[in-house]
């Protein structure tokens, strides 16, 4: 998977968690790593009353997320982020997680590529985690942007959080957004900034509250998708 989009090609930007894959990989990484170690469970339990209020406030969210990531990855013992996330990715599609890519999402990616579009995955999950999970199924020329993590005092912490407007900032910093993208796919109202930068906007299997929030923010200019009814042929005709 490449790190740079081809200039001059229409871009199709996809959220990852609950859009292309049926689970939230960052949540399940943290949950799995913390639950399998008694000391980590104890640390998370003690700090949770402090961290929960921080999670509710956007400016302090990265502090809470970094703390949980550090707890889940300490001690690194010389391992890199790739080492940590690849070990987790190896079990994503097996019990108990039973993760799977939506067939319709893979079809959408393939359809855009047949049309010569550059496909971009832009996720709130750590970039290397998304890469390691995605590479098990997605071998195509796909750009991945995600939250940035790095080592700190023996564990991993977030340096840049790729959520909301953060997705736009990271895309611009990577030179991957010039004006507007052609197509945007997401399941979440938190991706209104991403969808606002796309000419064609798609909500994947959204709930009623998500539909209401996104349509209110974007003036109703969004297409609702039930992946079960999305086919390569339908996309090719649009």
Secondary structure as UniProt FT lines:
FT   TURN            7..8
FT   STRAND          11..14
FT   TURN            18..20
FT   HELIX           25..35
FT   HELIX           38..56
FT   HELIX           58..73
FT   TURN            77..78
FT   HELIX           81..89
FT   TURN            90..93
FT   TURN            95..97
FT   HELIX           103..114
FT   TURN            115..116
FT   STRAND          118..126
FT   HELIX           127..134
FT   TURN            135..137
FT   STRAND          142..152
FT   TURN            153..154
FT   STRAND          155..160
FT   HELIX           165..173
FT   TURN            174..175
FT   STRAND          181..186
FT   HELIX           189..191
FT   HELIX           192..196
FT   STRAND          198..204
FT   HELIX           208..218
FT   TURN            219..220
FT   STRAND          223..225
FT   HELIX           227..229
FT   HELIX           232..237
//
